[in-house]
């Protein structure tokens, strides 16, 4: 008969794919459950107040028009709704695809059952498939996995959260209206059940059977599956557990499947007394806490309480006398096995001969130990007992009392059993690999011995007191031939014949009275020994390894093992070498991966990698969590070293009088430092004793584990120190800023010095780790602070700085700032407020306006450099850029409200322009004209002045930051500073030469040099913040200089910008280029030439609400001799805004902040500079030539300027797919992202822990 799982068996392959898909969907649901956006839970009052009006549950479907109209009535709600969509649509879509996969799974299963009933698969029916061994397994698993999916969804993703996500997806996604959308069915399946996993929560009536009934499944199919599970051992597990008291353990997986599937036919649970009694007697006579899937535990006493038949059948099991008996038996078995295992684990006890002679005994020990561990772990676990249920609490107390439960003893039993199991497996694997070679060697040795005996009795080899005997000679030669004729491939016949040969050798020694000759006896004994070894070796079978794998299954403890974490860590702290035993426990736990991966592997599904990656990653994360105690203990010692080195041990000067040598010896504190350092070395040695281990598909390198653990602890402590150390009291006078910065600097210096001190003792690159992690902390905090200014937030799982294995902690905000970098920035702004201080540029100092006392100076930025380093100053500069943009946005919004929409103000300004024109003349009655204009426009000057003061204040601060960065770079890394300046000059010279002669080379489109050099120039302070330009959104109607009646307006039909009411005209007069570069920061340049296309609206249509008309006139700095420049119209309707300002590559690609306006297509830093014509200003000494050219190529993949495609406003450096690290002392570090610790082994790295849902899981089976 055709194999059911053969590739050409369509019936078997179809159900196998369904089951494979089911396991992949459960992995995806478990993965996504860790990434539920907190806002969907609406637990905080702040979230409820902010998002309560835009996040709906299924009540939305009762009146969607009313809900939408309520939003449209409030523009601020519409804006918030759009922002919420942009930030969450990706993760909401991911959740929806997972939900959709669950629905498609059951639809595919029902379709498969219909095909079976309709005879689509020739010679296959539901009955024949259930008679096949593989078929009945797969059909039972298919229904069971659907039930597990529903349970996992309800336990991991609350019903209200599911409803809110589905409604959000319905509102935000265009896919809802597609023809094949099954949104209604998905909502019906996954609507809230009322279930809550909170302790003490009441179970909803009819749960979960009503939940399982939402998509009907064939009752005939369910009944037949239950019948198979009741009667058959579908996985043939009983053979691995021959003892009758182990039967419930042997059938544990089948019992879990039956528990889930019974909810599809709840009448059995309610009324079928006989069936339930049969089920309980077979599966649950001695246990009532079961694991249903990857450690998800269920207490039957609680789960079956509402069902009369099930409750009655389980009463015998839950009788206190039975509970007492089972608890005592398991405890006694555990104690007995533990003593045996300790004996086996003694050095040199487990030898090959002993193992081969005692295979049954060793396997029985393993069985008893694992059964005892399973029973005790499941029935004493915290999830097994609801503290509010009196009966369950009483049962658990009975178990704890009768078993004399001690978690440490149980953990020690688990540890020793895992170690014993690991050693046995390794020995058997080695023996299996050498089996044939050893057997053939023993056969050859036995044959040689008998041949030598034949020679002895032939008289050829004279032996003391041995007479010639031709009969014995011939007999021994025949025996030698018989030994050589043994065939390895026919192990059964060879074993039987070997036993006969051993008996023959014993008889010949006895009957021929050969005992008198010791040499002959020795030869015979050696021959028999080799024949015995052949029997032992031929009996080494792979079935023993399979039995050990079945018996050693620890999947039930996938979640329960976490309750032993504290005990594991305490053991490691007391004895670091304990890590070697823990390695065996982790490998034993890794066997749980076989359960979900078996069918995926059989189906050759592409989901194998993603599912393996998820479960392996979860296990590796747990290993990291347990072993994190080593870095924690190291840092506890390190803190003491920091204290000693910072406060107790004086630094020895370079020149010292010998009389004072004893004063600097400080033997006691130095001895204490040495003692603590030795303790750190012992911890390091402990973790390095764990060999490189393959956990699932991820290779765990202990050295990498140690380094990542050190990084994690360093990040946690430094982040906490920065959070606590940089909290300021705004009412303090004088400001706490400088004292706290000095204190923080001392703390950071202590960390740095001590970390550098111990790096050799733990064999890590301390300075490299310090720079990478501190820069990551600061950059992440800057990113989170800048999120306040971004419409599309950067989530933790999207951040290039956040890591799963080495997370940067988030702290509760103490004021309006989110992080310490925001508090620092706002404190600096507060003490340098232009309303209360005056900045003297020549002294780089701020003075109080009232007292004329110095408030702060450039020393402030030196202190920040000392405390937070280059990355701290860079982050502060970036945050100030966002604040500047925010101020400009606010100002322009106010400008639109107070000026552009106020006819009186506009008429006043027009009258003022007419009165003072021409500008070259002297204005008559100037005081009257100006005072009249000022009086009529009084209300606009306050906001204007405040905006100018704030922006100017922040620009001055940025200039000071650039000066400090430049100074420190020149001082600490002069070669780097010189190289950057020379490279900058060379690039500018080439660009200038290109503009003089366009035939000369210029960076191509895919050349990233300008982008990359920008990051270095800004980190080194080789740029001028005052030369940065922020591009406003394009005006809706801009006066063209070609004529008074000509304008550029937006076409209402096409959404494009075009000329109207004017004939074609020639281009305006040539525009003057800037003068030649006067220093390394200047270069001839221009801003973008942008096709006048309005930015797209969020729904992809042309935006019809652009800004009202603006007349732009930008003047360059007078010091450079630039003339006034206007927006000009090119020959093809392209707007050219010539702004003549000095630039450097750093300035051209300034990427500190997004564009000024929220609707701008790209920030100026991302602006791809389009072709334009730069022409000379007559009389400036340059030849009158002009040619097309680009100042720089756009970022690869960036949209052309004429394309209305919004770029992400992340505020990061162009091409910033990794953090930009500071450059210290001329050394360039490009460190590896710490999140890729395990990415190179066994699968791709997954950003933030998420992996795209695979096509097979997304589209169904």
PyMOL commands that set and color helices and strands:
alter all, ss='L'
color gray80, all
select helices_A, chain A and resi 10-35+38-41+45-51+58-62+64-72+75-118+126-131+133-156+159-172+174-177+183-190+209-212+219-231+238-240+244-250+252-271+273-283+300-303+308-314+320-344+352-357+359-380+382-384+390-402+407-433+435-458+470-484+491-511+514-516+518-538+542-551+555-557+560-574+576-590+593-602+607-648+658-665+667-688+702-725+737-762+766-789+796-798+820-831+859-900+903-916+926-936+938-972+974-996+1009-1019+1025-1027+1118-1120+1145-1148+1164-1166+1234-1236+1247-1249+1255-1259
alter helices_A, ss='H'
color red, helices_A
select strands_A, chain A and resi 289-293+296-299+693-695+698-700+837-840+845-848+854-857+1038-1039+1047-1050+1057-1060+1089-1091+1113-1115+1124-1129+1134-1137
alter strands_A, ss='S'
color yellow, strands_A
deselect
rebuild
show_as cartoon
